[in-house]
Amino acid sequence: MFHKDIYVQRRNKLTKLVNNGIVLLLGNTDVPMNYASNVYHWRQDSTFLYFFGLDYQNMAAVIDTDNGTEHLFGNDVSLDDIIWMGPQISTAEKAQACGVSSHHPYSKLQDVVAGALKSGRKVHFLPPYRAENKILLESLTGIKPAQQKEKASTELIKAVVALRSVKDEFEIAELEKGMDTAWLMHTTAMKMARPGVYEREIAGAIEGIALAAGGMLSFPAIVSRRGETLHNHYHGNKLEKNDLLLVDTGAETSLHYATDHSRTTPVGGKFTPKQKDIYQAVLEAQVLSIESMKPGATNLSAHLLAAETLANRLKDLGLMKGDISSAVQQGAHALFMPHGLGHMMGLDVHDMEDLGENYVGYDDEVKRSDIFGTAFLRLGRKYQPGFVLTVEPGCYFIPALIDQWQGEGKFREYINYDKVNEYRDFGGIRIEDDILITDTGYKMLGKPIPKTVEEVEEIAGKD
């Protein structure tokens, strides 16, 4: 945990942004995997962590925005629990650790919420994403799970997004710790990019590094010789010479702050000429978009800059043609990059995605596009100092998408399908780094992971 004063300050800020009623924040519970006592890996709710820092199961909290009181709910352990799990700290000790003066048994949560509702007070809650909390919320409020997302407090969502979007110095320092682990994870994977190695061997090695550092993976690792599949979690392929190994993975620190990087490495140590051309195009798109980042600029503009840069390089290679600015405006580039430039990052790798992407990534000034490709941009709004985000352009040759667009004659004025089909077995390339928006521009977080062609070839497949 951070010092308790940090959590007190965060909750004080929250009460100033939510005008009346009570704020109900639910922690997570253990989730059974195949029987009740064999559970999935434990992970606390990120917003509960942000305001209380308590990494324990079966906890909840209520903040009364009218009188400023705070209440923590949890159960002390029994002797049987101690026999199986060892000594555990009490709810009183947990409350003291995060600066909450009032604590109660978990069963009292029902009475507090019922009392607020009976008095006609507003109960602010966030949209639950776990089935257990949906059922609990129904028992507390009477709101059916199917209606909970719609009835969640927009006021509370916007307040949480406003606070969690801007990282303080302590959060940035914690993120930097994760970056050190991420550097070792990615350089290890690059060194293992040799013919005959299975993807699962690399996936196991990088997960071991994350665990050894005291945390875990920030999301299931993407380790694939088929990089054209954007979220490919299958790890059963054996690497072959001249494959492109795409590794998209991140570390989560002991305080649950996430990193997220991608690197693409030539198996065997050298890019082919065709691979090098595409790699340089993606790298240029990434570098130029990062250089454009500063407070007041929008991530939508950076995304379009990356897309246009990539499309211009693809035109140089004969894969695209015509007016590139018009091509990007209409979405023709999305045949090659059907995703957004990046997303917010913090306690979640896709930070606050559970609260709704449009609340996190857009506002009244910057609206989400409905054009294929750009519509998948998770963050479009203006940067503020303290934002942490990913920058991850890519270029992919997806046979099914190529076939569909070519069959429909889609964007024939911009896409040279004869040339594109020469790349059907190419795979995909993605290059991703984590960026902090500063008062005057940007800062690349963490120790630089090899990224230029020369740097990647120097480390690829080397012991």
N, C-alpha and C positions, 0 to 999 in steps of 0.2 A: 504493500500500500504506500501511497504518498502520505505526507503528514496530514493529520486529521483537519488542520486548518484549511487545506485545499478543498476538501469535500464540504466543509462548512461554507466556504465562500461560494462554491458552485451552487449549493442549495439556496443560499441567500439571493444569488442572481436569478435563480429560477423563480422564486416567489415574487420577484419584481416584474417578471414577464407574464405570469399567470395571474389574472386579476382577482378571482374569487373562487371559493369552493376548496375542495381537497384534491391533492395530487396523489394518485394511487400508483405505486411502482412495484411490480412483481419481479422477484428474482426467479431463477430457474430451479427445477428439480432434476433429480436423476431420471433418465429415460431407459426403461428396460430394452435390452437388445433381443434376447430370445427367451428369457424368463426373468422374473422380478428382480432377483439379486445379481444378475449379470447385466451390467448397464453399459451404455455407450460412454465414451469419454466425456467427462464432466466439463461443461463450459457455462460460466455465469452469463446472464444477460448484460450486454454492454452498457446500456443506459443505467442499470442498477450499479454496475461497477463505477461508472463515471461520477455518480452522485454520492455513493457510499463506500466504494472500494472493497466491499466485503465479498470474498470469493468462497461463499459457503452455500450449500443447498438449503432449500426450503426457508427462504426469507422473503419478507415484503416490507414495504414502508409506506407511510402516509405523511404527507406534508400539508398542513393546514395553512393555506395562503392568506387567510383572513387574520389569524392570530399569531402566525409564525411558529406554531408548535410542530414538532417532528416526532414521529412514533415509529419504532422499529419492532417488527414482529418475527419471532422465531422460537423454536423449542430447544430447551436444554436437553442434553443427552441422558439416557438411562445407563444403569450399570451394564446392561447387556451391550449397549452401544460401545461403552468403554472397553469391554472385553474384546470385542471384535476390531475396533478401530483405534484403541488407545485413548489417552486423555484428550479431551476436547475443550476449547474455551467456551465460556458461557455466553448467553445472549447479552448479558450486562457488559461483559468485556468487549464484545463486538460493537455494541453501541458506543462505548467509551472510545474505541479505536477510531470511529468515524465522526465523533463529536455530536452524537445524538443523546439527549438527556433522558428520553422516555422509551422504555422497552416493555414488551408484553408477550405473553404466549401467542403462538400463531392463531389459536382458536379465537382470540379477541378481535382479529381483523374483521370477521363477519359482523360483529357488533358495531365497530366503528363505521364501516361503510353503510350498514343498514341505518344507523343513526343519522348519518349525513343525508341519505336519501329521504328518510322520513321527515327531515327538517326542510326538504326542498332545496338542498344545496347541490351544487354541481360537483360531480365526481369525474375528474379528468383522468383518463387512462390512455395509454398508447396502444396501437393495434398489436394484439398478441400474434406470435408466429408459431408457437408450440401448442400442440393439442391440449396438453395438461393445463396450460395457463388459460386457454380458451374455455375449458370446462370450469376452472376455478373462477374465472371472471363471470361466467354465467351464474354460478352459485352466489357470487357476491352482489351482482347488479341485476340479475334477471334478464340480461341481454343475451340472446341466442348467438352462438359462434358465427353464424352466417351474417349477422348484422353488426358484429363488433368492429370490423374495419371501417364501416360507414359511420358508426357512432363514436369512434375514437375522437379524442379532443384535438381539433385542428390547432387550437391555441397552444396546447401543450407540445404538440409535434413541432410547431414553428419555434417555440422557445427552446426545446432541446436541440434542434438543428442549429439555431443561432449560437448556442453555447458550445456544442461539440465541434462545430465546423472550424473554430479558431483554436489552434493548439497553443498552450502556454509553454514556457521554457522547460517545465518539468516533463511534459508530454514529449516535447521534441528531443530531450535528452534520452528518454526511454526509447523513442523510435530509433535514435542513433545506435543504441545498444543492439537492437534487432538488426540493424543494417550490418553490423560486424558479423553476426551469425549468417546473414544472407550472403555476404561476400564469400564466406567459406563454403556455403552450400553450393553456390553457383560455380565457383572456381573448381570445386571437387567434381561437379557434374561435367564440366568442360574437359577436365583431365581424363575422365572416364569415357569420353566419346571415341571409342575404338571399335573396329570391326569385331564381331563376336560377343560383345557385351550385351546383355539383355537390359531393356528399359527398366525392369523391376530392380535390377541390381543398383542402378543409379538412384531410383526412387527410394530404395531402402537406405542408401548411404546418406542422402540429403535429409531424410527424416531423422536418422540417427543423430546428425549434427544438430538439428533443431532441438531434439530431446536432451542431448548432452549439454546444451547451453541453458537448460532450465526452463524451456518453454515447449513449444510444439509447432507444427506447421500452421500457418495462418489460413490455409485452405488445402483441399486435396491436391497434391502436386500433379502438374501436367508435365509428363516426361515422354516425348513421342517423336518417332521418326516420321509420323504422319501429321506434320504441323498444320496442314490445311484444315484439320478438325479442331475447332477453336478451343473447346473444353474437352480434350481427349484424356480420360483417366484410365484407359487401358494401358497396361505396362508389360504386355507379353511378347513384344516383338524383339527380335535380335537385330542389332545394328549391323549395317553393311557399309562397306567403303563407298564414299560419296553420298551417303545419306546426309540429310540435315537433321540434327537433333535439336528439337525445340523444348526448352525447359522453362516453364512458367511456375514459379514457386516462391514461397515467402516464409519467413519465420514469425512466430508470435512470441513475445517476451513473457516473462513470468507475470508481468502486470497486464498482459493481454493486448499490447500494442502490436500492430501488424506491419510487416513489410511485404512487398510484391514486386518482383523483378522478372524479366524474361530475357533469355539469351538464346541465340541460335548458333550452333556449332557444327562445322563440317566434320563428319566422321572420317577419320583417316588423316585429319590435320590440315587439309587444303581445300579451299573453295574451288569448284569448277568455274570457268569463265562465266557461265550463265548464272550460277549461284552468286558469284561476286557482284555481278551487275545488279541483281535484285537486292542483294544485301546493302549495297551502297545507296540504292534508292530509298530503302526503308530508313537507313541511318541518317541520310540527309533530311528526310521528312521529320525524324525525331529531333535532330539537333536544331533545325530552324524553328520548329514549333516551341521547343523549350526556350530558345532565345527570345521569343516574343512575349514571354510570360512576365507580367508585372501587375501590381494592383490597378484595378480599373479596367484592364483588358478582360475579354471573355474567353472561356475555354471553348466556346463554339467557334470563335475566330481562329483559335489555335488548331482546332480540329480541321477546319476548312483549309488552313494553310498547309497542314500536313498532307491532307488529301490531294490538294493541288500540286504540291511538290512531288509527291509520289506519282501522280498521274502524268506530270511533265516528263519525269524520268522514264515512265513506261512508254510514253510517246516516242522518246528518243530511241527506245529499243524496238519500236514498231508494233507494240502491243495495243496502244491507243492512238487516236488520231483526231483531227479536227480541233475546234476551239476548246481548250482544256478548261478554261474558267466556266464555260457553259456546261461542259460535261460534268464537272463537280457539282454545280448548282442543281443539276437534274438527277444526280446520283449515279452516273455511269461508273465512277471509280469504285463503287461498292461491289462490283464483281470481284475486285481484288482485295478490298478492305471493307468487309461488311460489318464493321463494328466501330464503336466510338474511340476517341483518342485516349480516354482514361476516366478515372473516377476518384472520388474522395477516399481518404484512407486515415485510419486511426485505430480505435478499439475494434473496428471491423475492417476486414480487408476491402470490402465495398462499404465504406463507412455509412452507417445509419440506413442502409438499404431497407431494413425492416420498417422504417418510418414512411417510406414512399420515395421513390427516386425523384419525382417531380418536386417534392418539398426540399430535398437535399440539393438537387442539381439545377433547378430552374426557379424562376420567380416571375413577378409581374412584368419585368423588363425583358427577360430572355425566355422565350417559349420553346418548347420541344418541337423539333421538326417531325413531319410525318413521312419524310422521304427515306426509303430503304437505305440502311447503312447509318446515315446521320441520325435516324430515329433511335438508334441504339446507343447514342452518346449519353452516358449517365450524368455527366456534369457539363452544363452549358453556360452557367451564369458568370458574373464578374468575379474575378479573384479579389480576395481580401488578404492582408498580411496575416499569417498564421494558418492559412489553408495548406494542407498536405494532400498531394494528389499524384496519381500515376500518369506517365506519358508513354503510350505503348502502341505506336503505329505498327502495322504489319502488312504483308503482301502474301496472298494465298491463291492457290490455283485449285479450286474445288470442282471436280469433274461434274457433279450433279448440277451445280449452279451454272456452270458454263453451258451444259447441255440445255438447260431450261431457257436461259436467256437467248442462246443461239437459235433454239427452236422457235422462239417467239419473235425472233428478229429484233430483239431489244437493243437499243442504242447502237445500231449498226453504223451510224454516222460517227461514233466515237470509239468503237471497239473493233480491232482487227482480229476476227475470230480465227482465221486461218493461222495467224501467228500465235494466238493464245493456245490453240490446240497443240502446238509444239511443246507446251509447258504442262501438259495434263498430269504428268507424273512428277512434277517439281516438288510438291509439298507446300510448305509455308515457312515464312520468316516473321518473327516478331522480336522487337527490341523494346525493353521497358525499364524505366527508372522511376525513382520516387523523388518528388520535388516539393520543396517548401517555398511558399510565396513570402518574400520578405517585404520590408517597407519600401524598398526601391526596385525590386526585381524578383530574382529567384535564387535558391540555393539547392544544389544537388545534395541529397542526403546520403551519407555513408561513404565508405571507401570505394573508389571507382572499380567496378567490375569490368574486366576486359571487354571492349566493345568495338574498336576499329577492326578492320579486316586483319591488319598486321598483328594486333594484340590477340585477337581470337585465334589466329593460326599459330601464334607462338605458344599458346597454352593447350590447344586442342590435342587430346590424346596423349599428353605428356605426363610422365610420372613425377 
